[in-house]
Amino acid sequence: MDINAIDKFPEYMKMCLLAVFNTANDAAYRITEEKNLDILPYLKRAWGDLCKEYLVEAKWYHRGHVPKLSDNLDNAWMSISGRMFLTNAFCINSRGLGKLPHFPRNHTAIVHASAALQ
């Protein structure tokens, strides 16, 4: 993420963006210090995916579109933050560290089922 792009955002969004940016970077720094593992790319991807799903819902709302149930459910399993929480838990859990390159993209069914239970 290019933090310099923050100048293009409205004031109310700058605070949210900085909070996400600082939290992700702080977590990544702590894990790098403690476990010598760079989790920042995984956190960035998870946050990016979540924001894309929020954007889909915002577009629906702005257009007055009521999505089909199947479309809503396809988007909702991501937008309820399931992947975000599982990615954070997996990255921070020391037992999962050797498998990071394979998670969560290769475990979509597991993530989807876990998110559906939320």
C-alpha angles and dihedrals in degrees: 000000000000104000089191088071088071090092089071093060127088115256095255091056095047093069092050093047092049092048092053092043094049095043094050093045092047092051091046091049092051093049091047090052095045102036106015092238128128107223096161095099090055093048092047091050093048092050091045092051091049093050091050090055091048088051091054090054092045090053091050091051095045092051093045088241119158105203124218113263091250092052091047093049092046089057099034097063087065100036094055086070096246094135091044094054094043092048091052092047092047094048094048095043107093093210092062097051097098090056099049098114088059099048136119100349094059094045100055093136092054092046091046093051092047092049091049089058094056 
